Amino acid sequence: MKMIQVEVAFAGIKVQKILVIQVAEGTSAYEAAVASNIVAVFPEIDIETIPMGIFGKGIRKPKQEILREGDRVELYRPLTADPMVIRARRAEKLKTT
């Protein structure tokens, strides 16, 4: 069975981690996240429901998304603020200064 190298990444509020792992060819993004044991580093992750992506592009079905050599699976934490609200506040602040 051919093995490939992939990364699993998560950016917590204070700590970011990229784990490099070897998985069998045909492994899904979800399976790689589980195999990385990233929940040992970030216990707040719910691996069943956390949104995932590959190199910044969200994937809808991580259990069906097959990885290729060198892919980086990213686990996304919820946004703490709506980006549109932040931009509106910044624009309003620039008007008053």
Protein Blocks (a to p, Z undefined) as FASTA:
>chain_A
ZZdddddddddfkbccdddddddehiafklmmmmnommmmmmmbcfklgccdeehiacfb
lmlmccdehiacddddddfbdfklmmmmmmmmmmmZZ
